[in-house]
Amino acid sequence: MTPLVSDYEVVKNILNESTESNILFGKDFVINYIWLHSYNEDLNNFIHSPYLDERQKKLLTEINPERFLFG
């Protein structure tokens, strides 16, 4: 397991009713690729992370960014 996969466990511990609507998912920190072979591997780690449920993933990648950008 790469360090990045376990990072999602940390994210899960941060998420709760008062924080989950204020966090955005971002993947522009290229230092992470020291441990990975590709951007695709990084996205697959997120998609298949057992630490975040589908609702949380949708919040971080779709709902929160849309709310941030468009109100």
HTML snippet that shows the backbone in 3Dmol.js (N, CA, C, O; Angstrom):
<script src="https://3Dmol.org/build/3Dmol-min.js"></script>
<div id="view" style="width:600px;height:400px;position:relative"></div>
<script>
const pdb = `
ATOM      1  N   MET A   1       0.844  -1.179   0.000  1.00  0.00           N
ATOM      2  CA  MET A   1       0.000   0.000   0.000  1.00  0.00           C
ATOM      3  C   MET A   1       0.893   1.247   0.000  1.00  0.00           C
ATOM      4  O   MET A   1       1.818   1.361   0.804  1.00  0.00           O
ATOM      5  N   THR A   2       0.607   2.155  -0.890  1.00  0.00           N
ATOM      6  CA  THR A   2       1.404   3.372  -0.976  1.00  0.00           C
ATOM      7  C   THR A   2       1.019   4.333   0.137  1.00  0.00           C
ATOM      8  O   THR A   2      -0.070   4.222   0.701  1.00  0.00           O
ATOM      9  N   PRO A   3       1.889   5.265   0.457  1.00  0.00           N
ATOM     10  CA  PRO A   3       1.543   6.266   1.473  1.00  0.00           C
ATOM     11  C   PRO A   3       0.281   7.031   1.123  1.00  0.00           C
ATOM     12  O   PRO A   3      -0.456   7.446   2.017  1.00  0.00           O
ATOM     13  N   LEU A   4       0.020   7.226  -0.165  1.00  0.00           N
ATOM     14  CA  LEU A   4      -1.150   8.001  -0.564  1.00  0.00           C
ATOM     15  C   LEU A   4      -2.458   7.309  -0.228  1.00  0.00           C
ATOM     16  O   LEU A   4      -3.429   7.966   0.147  1.00  0.00           O
ATOM     17  N   VAL A   5      -2.494   5.992  -0.358  1.00  0.00           N
ATOM     18  CA  VAL A   5      -3.716   5.274  -0.044  1.00  0.00           C
ATOM     19  C   VAL A   5      -4.053   5.444   1.425  1.00  0.00           C
ATOM     20  O   VAL A   5      -5.216   5.660   1.766  1.00  0.00           O
ATOM     21  N   SER A   6      -3.077   5.354   2.290  1.00  0.00           N
ATOM     22  CA  SER A   6      -3.343   5.519   3.716  1.00  0.00           C
ATOM     23  C   SER A   6      -3.692   6.969   4.062  1.00  0.00           C
ATOM     24  O   SER A   6      -4.301   7.224   5.101  1.00  0.00           O
ATOM     25  N   ASP A   7      -3.315   7.913   3.209  1.00  0.00           N
ATOM     26  CA  ASP A   7      -3.705   9.303   3.435  1.00  0.00           C
ATOM     27  C   ASP A   7      -5.215   9.462   3.414  1.00  0.00           C
ATOM     28  O   ASP A   7      -5.752  10.343   4.086  1.00  0.00           O
ATOM     29  N   TYR A   8      -5.906   8.631   2.658  1.00  0.00           N
ATOM     30  CA  TYR A   8      -7.362   8.716   2.616  1.00  0.00           C
ATOM     31  C   TYR A   8      -7.983   8.303   3.948  1.00  0.00           C
ATOM     32  O   TYR A   8      -9.101   8.707   4.266  1.00  0.00           O
ATOM     33  N   GLU A   9      -7.272   7.513   4.713  1.00  0.00           N
ATOM     34  CA  GLU A   9      -7.747   7.189   6.062  1.00  0.00           C
ATOM     35  C   GLU A   9      -7.708   8.445   6.928  1.00  0.00           C
ATOM     36  O   GLU A   9      -8.610   8.669   7.735  1.00  0.00           O
ATOM     37  N   VAL A  10      -6.682   9.256   6.766  1.00  0.00           N
ATOM     38  CA  VAL A  10      -6.586  10.531   7.483  1.00  0.00           C
ATOM     39  C   VAL A  10      -7.731  11.453   7.071  1.00  0.00           C
ATOM     40  O   VAL A  10      -8.348  12.101   7.917  1.00  0.00           O
ATOM     41  N   VAL A  11      -8.010  11.510   5.773  1.00  0.00           N
ATOM     42  CA  VAL A  11      -9.113  12.341   5.280  1.00  0.00           C
ATOM     43  C   VAL A  11     -10.426  11.880   5.901  1.00  0.00           C
ATOM     44  O   VAL A  11     -11.228  12.702   6.343  1.00  0.00           O
ATOM     45  N   LYS A  12     -10.647  10.573   5.935  1.00  0.00           N
ATOM     46  CA  LYS A  12     -11.876  10.049   6.535  1.00  0.00           C
ATOM     47  C   LYS A  12     -12.017  10.494   7.991  1.00  0.00           C
ATOM     48  O   LYS A  12     -13.120  10.805   8.440  1.00  0.00           O
ATOM     49  N   ASN A  13     -10.918  10.525   8.719  1.00  0.00           N
ATOM     50  CA  ASN A  13     -10.972  10.950  10.119  1.00  0.00           C
ATOM     51  C   ASN A  13     -11.258  12.441  10.273  1.00  0.00           C
ATOM     52  O   ASN A  13     -11.742  12.875  11.318  1.00  0.00           O
ATOM     53  N   ILE A  14     -10.966  13.217   9.249  1.00  0.00           N
ATOM     54  CA  ILE A  14     -11.238  14.653   9.278  1.00  0.00           C
ATOM     55  C   ILE A  14     -12.698  14.941   8.924  1.00  0.00           C
ATOM     56  O   ILE A  14     -13.292  15.896   9.424  1.00  0.00           O
ATOM     57  N   LEU A  15     -13.265  14.104   8.056  1.00  0.00           N
ATOM     58  CA  LEU A  15     -14.621  14.331   7.589  1.00  0.00           C
ATOM     59  C   LEU A  15     -15.640  14.052   8.680  1.00  0.00           C
ATOM     60  O   LEU A  15     -15.615  13.004   9.325  1.00  0.00           O
ATOM     61  N   ASN A  16     -16.521  14.994   8.869  1.00  0.00           N
ATOM     62  CA  ASN A  16     -17.682  14.819   9.729  1.00  0.00           C
ATOM     63  C   ASN A  16     -18.758  15.774   9.238  1.00  0.00           C
ATOM     64  O   ASN A  16     -18.548  16.457   8.235  1.00  0.00           O
ATOM     65  N   GLU A  17     -19.887  15.844   9.899  1.00  0.00           N
ATOM     66  CA  GLU A  17     -20.997  16.671   9.433  1.00  0.00           C
ATOM     67  C   GLU A  17     -20.619  18.143   9.286  1.00  0.00           C
ATOM     68  O   GLU A  17     -21.140  18.827   8.405  1.00  0.00           O
ATOM     69  N   SER A  18     -19.730  18.634  10.128  1.00  0.00           N
ATOM     70  CA  SER A  18     -19.384  20.059  10.061  1.00  0.00           C
ATOM     71  C   SER A  18     -18.250  20.366   9.088  1.00  0.00           C
ATOM     72  O   SER A  18     -18.060  21.528   8.726  1.00  0.00           O
ATOM     73  N   THR A  19     -17.484  19.354   8.649  1.00  0.00           N
ATOM     74  CA  THR A  19     -16.357  19.625   7.746  1.00  0.00           C
ATOM     75  C   THR A  19     -16.562  19.123   6.323  1.00  0.00           C
ATOM     76  O   THR A  19     -15.976  19.673   5.390  1.00  0.00           O
ATOM     77  N   GLU A  20     -17.380  18.091   6.136  1.00  0.00           N
ATOM     78  CA  GLU A  20     -17.418  17.439   4.831  1.00  0.00           C
ATOM     79  C   GLU A  20     -17.918  18.321   3.696  1.00  0.00           C
ATOM     80  O   GLU A  20     -17.594  18.056   2.538  1.00  0.00           O
ATOM     81  N   SER A  21     -18.682  19.343   3.979  1.00  0.00           N
ATOM     82  CA  SER A  21     -19.156  20.224   2.907  1.00  0.00           C
ATOM     83  C   SER A  21     -18.168  21.351   2.611  1.00  0.00           C
ATOM     84  O   SER A  21     -18.430  22.184   1.743  1.00  0.00           O
ATOM     85  N   ASN A  22     -17.044  21.390   3.314  1.00  0.00           N
ATOM     86  CA  ASN A  22     -16.056  22.461   3.136  1.00  0.00           C
ATOM     87  C   ASN A  22     -14.727  21.986   2.570  1.00  0.00           C
ATOM     88  O   ASN A  22     -13.780  22.770   2.502  1.00  0.00           O
ATOM     89  N   ILE A  23     -14.630  20.731   2.165  1.00  0.00           N
ATOM     90  CA  ILE A  23     -13.368  20.175   1.684  1.00  0.00           C
ATOM     91  C   ILE A  23     -13.491  19.833   0.202  1.00  0.00           C
ATOM     92  O   ILE A  23     -14.473  19.230  -0.229  1.00  0.00           O
ATOM     93  N   LEU A  24     -12.475  20.229  -0.573  1.00  0.00           N
ATOM     94  CA  LEU A  24     -12.435  19.940  -2.001  1.00  0.00           C
ATOM     95  C   LEU A  24     -11.334  18.928  -2.274  1.00  0.00           C
ATOM     96  O   LEU A  24     -10.308  18.913  -1.594  1.00  0.00           O
ATOM     97  N   PHE A  25     -11.552  18.091  -3.267  1.00  0.00           N
ATOM     98  CA  PHE A  25     -10.555  17.120  -3.696  1.00  0.00           C
ATOM     99  C   PHE A  25      -9.643  17.786  -4.714  1.00  0.00           C
ATOM    100  O   PHE A  25     -10.121  18.405  -5.665  1.00  0.00           O
ATOM    101  N   GLY A  26      -8.331  17.664  -4.524  1.00  0.00           N
ATOM    102  CA  GLY A  26      -7.385  18.230  -5.480  1.00  0.00           C
ATOM    103  C   GLY A  26      -6.231  17.280  -5.715  1.00  0.00           C
ATOM    104  O   GLY A  26      -5.778  16.602  -4.792  1.00  0.00           O
ATOM    105  N   LYS A  27      -5.753  17.228  -6.945  1.00  0.00           N
ATOM    106  CA  LYS A  27      -4.663  16.314  -7.281  1.00  0.00           C
ATOM    107  C   LYS A  27      -3.578  17.033  -8.070  1.00  0.00           C
ATOM    108  O   LYS A  27      -3.064  16.491  -9.048  1.00  0.00           O
ATOM    109  N   ASP A  28      -3.230  18.224  -7.666  1.00  0.00           N
ATOM    110  CA  ASP A  28      -2.209  18.959  -8.404  1.00  0.00           C
ATOM    111  C   ASP A  28      -0.874  18.999  -7.660  1.00  0.00           C
ATOM    112  O   ASP A  28       0.012  19.767  -8.036  1.00  0.00           O
ATOM    113  N   PHE A  29      -0.719  18.214  -6.646  1.00  0.00           N
ATOM    114  CA  PHE A  29       0.502  18.188  -5.856  1.00  0.00           C
ATOM    115  C   PHE A  29       1.392  17.078  -6.390  1.00  0.00           C
ATOM    116  O   PHE A  29       1.281  15.934  -5.950  1.00  0.00           O
ATOM    117  N   VAL A  30       2.277  17.396  -7.335  1.00  0.00           N
ATOM    118  CA  VAL A  30       3.040  16.381  -8.069  1.00  0.00           C
ATOM    119  C   VAL A  30       4.075  15.635  -7.233  1.00  0.00           C
ATOM    120  O   VAL A  30       4.573  14.598  -7.671  1.00  0.00           O
ATOM    121  N   ILE A  31       4.405  16.120  -6.072  1.00  0.00           N
ATOM    122  CA  ILE A  31       5.367  15.401  -5.225  1.00  0.00           C
ATOM    123  C   ILE A  31       4.835  14.004  -4.888  1.00  0.00           C
ATOM    124  O   ILE A  31       5.613  13.093  -4.606  1.00  0.00           O
ATOM    125  N   ASN A  32       3.519  13.840  -4.920  1.00  0.00           N
ATOM    126  CA  ASN A  32       2.925  12.530  -4.648  1.00  0.00           C
ATOM    127  C   ASN A  32       3.404  11.461  -5.609  1.00  0.00           C
ATOM    128  O   ASN A  32       3.373  10.277  -5.274  1.00  0.00           O
ATOM    129  N   TYR A  33       3.846  11.849  -6.797  1.00  0.00           N
ATOM    130  CA  TYR A  33       4.227  10.878  -7.808  1.00  0.00           C
ATOM    131  C   TYR A  33       5.581  10.240  -7.545  1.00  0.00           C
ATOM    132  O   TYR A  33       6.028   9.402  -8.328  1.00  0.00           O
ATOM    133  N   ILE A  34       6.228  10.612  -6.482  1.00  0.00           N
ATOM    134  CA  ILE A  34       7.437   9.915  -6.059  1.00  0.00           C
ATOM    135  C   ILE A  34       7.099   8.453  -5.742  1.00  0.00           C
ATOM    136  O   ILE A  34       7.901   7.551  -5.982  1.00  0.00           O
ATOM    137  N   TRP A  35       5.897   8.239  -5.199  1.00  0.00           N
ATOM    138  CA  TRP A  35       5.481   6.903  -4.771  1.00  0.00           C
ATOM    139  C   TRP A  35       4.633   6.179  -5.799  1.00  0.00           C
ATOM    140  O   TRP A  35       4.328   5.000  -5.623  1.00  0.00           O
ATOM    141  N   LEU A  36       4.247   6.859  -6.867  1.00  0.00           N
ATOM    142  CA  LEU A  36       3.340   6.276  -7.854  1.00  0.00           C
ATOM    143  C   LEU A  36       3.948   6.277  -9.246  1.00  0.00           C
ATOM    144  O   LEU A  36       4.916   6.986  -9.520  1.00  0.00           O
ATOM    145  N   HIS A  37       3.369   5.476 -10.108  1.00  0.00           N
ATOM    146  CA  HIS A  37       3.856   5.388 -11.480  1.00  0.00           C
ATOM    147  C   HIS A  37       3.162   6.369 -12.418  1.00  0.00           C
ATOM    148  O   HIS A  37       3.730   6.763 -13.437  1.00  0.00           O
ATOM    149  N   SER A  38       1.927   6.769 -12.078  1.00  0.00           N
ATOM    150  CA  SER A  38       1.180   7.613 -12.999  1.00  0.00           C
ATOM    151  C   SER A  38       0.042   8.339 -12.291  1.00  0.00           C
ATOM    152  O   SER A  38      -0.338   8.006 -11.168  1.00  0.00           O
ATOM    153  N   TYR A  39      -0.484   9.334 -12.982  1.00  0.00           N
ATOM    154  CA  TYR A  39      -1.668  10.047 -12.504  1.00  0.00           C
ATOM    155  C   TYR A  39      -2.850   9.084 -12.436  1.00  0.00           C
ATOM    156  O   TYR A  39      -3.669   9.162 -11.520  1.00  0.00           O
ATOM    157  N   ASN A  40      -2.933   8.185 -13.397  1.00  0.00           N
ATOM    158  CA  ASN A  40      -4.005   7.198 -13.429  1.00  0.00           C
ATOM    159  C   ASN A  40      -3.978   6.317 -12.179  1.00  0.00           C
ATOM    160  O   ASN A  40      -5.027   6.015 -11.611  1.00  0.00           O
ATOM    161  N   GLU A  41      -2.799   5.911 -11.755  1.00  0.00           N
ATOM    162  CA  GLU A  41      -2.681   5.111 -10.527  1.00  0.00           C
ATOM    163  C   GLU A  41      -3.180   5.914  -9.323  1.00  0.00           C
ATOM    164  O   GLU A  41      -3.841   5.375  -8.435  1.00  0.00           O
ATOM    165  N   ASP A  42      -2.858   7.188  -9.308  1.00  0.00           N
ATOM    166  CA  ASP A  42      -3.299   8.060  -8.229  1.00  0.00           C
ATOM    167  C   ASP A  42      -4.825   8.153  -8.187  1.00  0.00           C
ATOM    168  O   ASP A  42      -5.425   8.042  -7.118  1.00  0.00           O
ATOM    169  N   LEU A  43      -5.443   8.354  -9.331  1.00  0.00           N
ATOM    170  CA  LEU A  43      -6.908   8.426  -9.386  1.00  0.00           C
ATOM    171  C   LEU A  43      -7.548   7.096  -9.012  1.00  0.00           C
ATOM    172  O   LEU A  43      -8.573   7.070  -8.331  1.00  0.00           O
ATOM    173  N   ASN A  44      -6.955   5.999  -9.451  1.00  0.00           N
ATOM    174  CA  ASN A  44      -7.488   4.685  -9.078  1.00  0.00           C
ATOM    175  C   ASN A  44      -7.403   4.456  -7.569  1.00  0.00           C
ATOM    176  O   ASN A  44      -8.298   3.847  -6.983  1.00  0.00           O
ATOM    177  N   ASN A  45      -6.342   4.938  -6.946  1.00  0.00           N
ATOM    178  CA  ASN A  45      -6.246   4.831  -5.492  1.00  0.00           C
ATOM    179  C   ASN A  45      -7.404   5.556  -4.814  1.00  0.00           C
ATOM    180  O   ASN A  45      -7.975   5.062  -3.841  1.00  0.00           O
ATOM    181  N   PHE A  46      -7.744   6.731  -5.338  1.00  0.00           N
ATOM    182  CA  PHE A  46      -8.866   7.485  -4.778  1.00  0.00           C
ATOM    183  C   PHE A  46     -10.181   6.756  -5.029  1.00  0.00           C
ATOM    184  O   PHE A  46     -10.982   6.577  -4.111  1.00  0.00           O
ATOM    185  N   ILE A  47     -10.399   6.342  -6.259  1.00  0.00           N
ATOM    186  CA  ILE A  47     -11.662   5.694  -6.628  1.00  0.00           C
ATOM    187  C   ILE A  47     -11.893   4.431  -5.815  1.00  0.00           C
ATOM    188  O   ILE A  47     -13.020   4.160  -5.403  1.00  0.00           O
ATOM    189  N   HIS A  48     -10.851   3.663  -5.581  1.00  0.00           N
ATOM    190  CA  HIS A  48     -10.987   2.375  -4.901  1.00  0.00           C
ATOM    191  C   HIS A  48     -10.642   2.427  -3.416  1.00  0.00           C
ATOM    192  O   HIS A  48     -10.545   1.390  -2.760  1.00  0.00           O
ATOM    193  N   SER A  49     -10.460   3.621  -2.896  1.00  0.00           N
ATOM    194  CA  SER A  49     -10.131   3.751  -1.478  1.00  0.00           C
ATOM    195  C   SER A  49     -11.265   3.197  -0.616  1.00  0.00           C
ATOM    196  O   SER A  49     -12.418   3.596  -0.781  1.00  0.00           O
ATOM    197  N   PRO A  50     -10.952   2.290   0.293  1.00  0.00           N
ATOM    198  CA  PRO A  50     -11.987   1.751   1.175  1.00  0.00           C
ATOM    199  C   PRO A  50     -12.346   2.710   2.320  1.00  0.00           C
ATOM    200  O   PRO A  50     -13.299   2.465   3.059  1.00  0.00           O
ATOM    201  N   TYR A  51     -11.596   3.780   2.460  1.00  0.00           N
ATOM    202  CA  TYR A  51     -11.801   4.689   3.582  1.00  0.00           C
ATOM    203  C   TYR A  51     -12.903   5.711   3.342  1.00  0.00           C
ATOM    204  O   TYR A  51     -13.469   6.245   4.296  1.00  0.00           O
ATOM    205  N   LEU A  52     -13.212   5.988   2.083  1.00  0.00           N
ATOM    206  CA  LEU A  52     -14.243   6.966   1.756  1.00  0.00           C
ATOM    207  C   LEU A  52     -15.386   6.260   1.045  1.00  0.00           C
ATOM    208  O   LEU A  52     -15.162   5.456   0.141  1.00  0.00           O
ATOM    209  N   ASP A  53     -16.614   6.565   1.458  1.00  0.00           N
ATOM    210  CA  ASP A  53     -17.751   5.962   0.769  1.00  0.00           C
ATOM    211  C   ASP A  53     -18.090   6.785  -0.480  1.00  0.00           C
ATOM    212  O   ASP A  53     -17.537   7.864  -0.693  1.00  0.00           O
ATOM    213  N   GLU A  54     -18.987   6.270  -1.284  1.00  0.00           N
ATOM    214  CA  GLU A  54     -19.318   6.922  -2.558  1.00  0.00           C
ATOM    215  C   GLU A  54     -19.896   8.322  -2.342  1.00  0.00           C
ATOM    216  O   GLU A  54     -19.619   9.228  -3.128  1.00  0.00           O
ATOM    217  N   ARG A  55     -20.681   8.507  -1.308  1.00  0.00           N
ATOM    218  CA  ARG A  55     -21.246   9.827  -1.010  1.00  0.00           C
ATOM    219  C   ARG A  55     -20.139  10.830  -0.712  1.00  0.00           C
ATOM    220  O   ARG A  55     -20.182  11.959  -1.200  1.00  0.00           O
ATOM    221  N   GLN A  56     -19.154  10.435   0.078  1.00  0.00           N
ATOM    222  CA  GLN A  56     -18.036  11.320   0.418  1.00  0.00           C
ATOM    223  C   GLN A  56     -17.204  11.653  -0.818  1.00  0.00           C
ATOM    224  O   GLN A  56     -16.791  12.798  -0.999  1.00  0.00           O
ATOM    225  N   LYS A  57     -16.961  10.669  -1.654  1.00  0.00           N
ATOM    226  CA  LYS A  57     -16.196  10.906  -2.884  1.00  0.00           C
ATOM    227  C   LYS A  57     -16.928  11.892  -3.791  1.00  0.00           C
ATOM    228  O   LYS A  57     -16.309  12.776  -4.383  1.00  0.00           O
ATOM    229  N   LYS A  58     -18.245  11.737  -3.898  1.00  0.00           N
ATOM    230  CA  LYS A  58     -19.036  12.644  -4.726  1.00  0.00           C
ATOM    231  C   LYS A  58     -19.017  14.058  -4.140  1.00  0.00           C
ATOM    232  O   LYS A  58     -18.923  15.035  -4.882  1.00  0.00           O
ATOM    233  N   LEU A  59     -19.104  14.168  -2.827  1.00  0.00           N
ATOM    234  CA  LEU A  59     -19.013  15.482  -2.180  1.00  0.00           C
ATOM    235  C   LEU A  59     -17.683  16.165  -2.497  1.00  0.00           C
ATOM    236  O   LEU A  59     -17.657  17.332  -2.887  1.00  0.00           O
ATOM    237  N   LEU A  60     -16.588  15.440  -2.331  1.00  0.00           N
ATOM    238  CA  LEU A  60     -15.255  16.015  -2.511  1.00  0.00           C
ATOM    239  C   LEU A  60     -14.943  16.367  -3.960  1.00  0.00           C
ATOM    240  O   LEU A  60     -14.218  17.327  -4.221  1.00  0.00           O
ATOM    241  N   THR A  61     -15.481  15.599  -4.904  1.00  0.00           N
ATOM    242  CA  THR A  61     -15.098  15.786  -6.308  1.00  0.00           C
ATOM    243  C   THR A  61     -16.123  16.522  -7.149  1.00  0.00           C
ATOM    244  O   THR A  61     -15.771  17.086  -8.185  1.00  0.00           O
ATOM    245  N   GLU A  62     -17.383  16.533  -6.733  1.00  0.00           N
ATOM    246  CA  GLU A  62     -18.421  17.136  -7.562  1.00  0.00           C
ATOM    247  C   GLU A  62     -19.207  18.233  -6.846  1.00  0.00           C
ATOM    248  O   GLU A  62     -19.222  19.385  -7.278  1.00  0.00           O
ATOM    249  N   ILE A  63     -19.849  17.864  -5.763  1.00  0.00           N
ATOM    250  CA  ILE A  63     -20.786  18.777  -5.104  1.00  0.00           C
ATOM    251  C   ILE A  63     -20.072  19.975  -4.479  1.00  0.00           C
ATOM    252  O   ILE A  63     -20.460  21.117  -4.726  1.00  0.00           O
ATOM    253  N   ASN A  64     -19.043  19.738  -3.680  1.00  0.00           N
ATOM    254  CA  ASN A  64     -18.336  20.854  -3.035  1.00  0.00           C
ATOM    255  C   ASN A  64     -17.661  21.790  -4.038  1.00  0.00           C
ATOM    256  O   ASN A  64     -17.780  23.007  -3.896  1.00  0.00           O
ATOM    257  N   PRO A  65     -16.949  21.263  -5.057  1.00  0.00           N
ATOM    258  CA  PRO A  65     -16.361  22.177  -6.042  1.00  0.00           C
ATOM    259  C   PRO A  65     -17.408  23.004  -6.788  1.00  0.00           C
ATOM    260  O   PRO A  65     -17.197  24.189  -7.044  1.00  0.00           O
ATOM    261  N   GLU A  66     -18.535  22.379  -7.137  1.00  0.00           N
ATOM    262  CA  GLU A  66     -19.599  23.134  -7.824  1.00  0.00           C
ATOM    263  C   GLU A  66     -20.137  24.242  -6.921  1.00  0.00           C
ATOM    264  O   GLU A  66     -20.333  25.371  -7.373  1.00  0.00           O
ATOM    265  N   ARG A  67     -20.372  23.929  -5.667  1.00  0.00           N
ATOM    266  CA  ARG A  67     -20.861  24.936  -4.711  1.00  0.00           C
ATOM    267  C   ARG A  67     -19.843  26.052  -4.528  1.00  0.00           C
ATOM    268  O   ARG A  67     -20.217  27.222  -4.446  1.00  0.00           O
ATOM    269  N   PHE A  68     -18.556  25.705  -4.463  1.00  0.00           N
ATOM    270  CA  PHE A  68     -17.494  26.681  -4.310  1.00  0.00           C
ATOM    271  C   PHE A  68     -17.431  27.625  -5.517  1.00  0.00           C
ATOM    272  O   PHE A  68     -17.303  28.839  -5.361  1.00  0.00           O
ATOM    273  N   LEU A  69     -17.521  27.057  -6.706  1.00  0.00           N
ATOM    274  CA  LEU A  69     -17.390  27.858  -7.931  1.00  0.00           C
ATOM    275  C   LEU A  69     -18.625  28.654  -8.280  1.00  0.00           C
ATOM    276  O   LEU A  69     -18.517  29.781  -8.763  1.00  0.00           O
ATOM    277  N   PHE A  70     -19.811  28.085  -8.045  1.00  0.00           N
ATOM    278  CA  PHE A  70     -21.036  28.699  -8.543  1.00  0.00           C
ATOM    279  C   PHE A  70     -22.021  29.111  -7.460  1.00  0.00           C
ATOM    280  O   PHE A  70     -23.098  29.625  -7.762  1.00  0.00           O
ATOM    281  N   GLY A  71     -21.662  28.889  -6.207  1.00  0.00           N
ATOM    282  CA  GLY A  71     -22.519  29.317  -5.105  1.00  0.00           C
ATOM    283  C   GLY A  71     -23.636  28.413  -4.767  1.00  0.00           C
ATOM    284  O   GLY A  71     -24.406  28.700  -3.850  1.00  0.00           O
TER     285      GLY A  71
END
`;
const viewer = $3Dmol.createViewer("view");
viewer.addModel(pdb, "pdb");
viewer.setStyle({}, {cartoon: {color: "spectrum"}});
viewer.zoomTo();
viewer.render();
</script>
